[in-house]
Amino acid sequence: MEIYTVGAVADILQVSGATIRRWAREFSKHLSGQANPGTGIAREFTADDIRVMAYAKIRLDRGVSVGLVEEELTTAALPTWSSIVGERAATPDDSAALALTMTGQRLID
């Protein structure tokens, strides 16, 4: 199972790291325990966590409230992994984390 950092998730979803941390708190009951591990422990996200956040991003971008998105997540059909990272090839403008994710490789710290 692949594990992603806040920065990698932010690159994949094209939002800030602060947004990822906020969504991790707001949608915590729909995410793995690693997404909100407690003080002093780095957050780590699974592909399923990213799918949850991708759904939230889509809905929030359409003006849906955080509360309603949180309710919807209990029954929502989450986006597929390929729809999140896309079928396009990596370009020089992509971050290293996103480019490796798109090729199925993992960025090692």
Secondary structure, 3 states (H helix, E strand, C coil): CCCECHHHHHHHHCCCHHHHHHHHHHCHHHCCHHHCCCCCCCCCECHHHHHHHHHHHHHHHCCCCHHHHHHHCCCCCCCCHHHHHCCCCCCCCCCHHHHHHHCCCCCCC
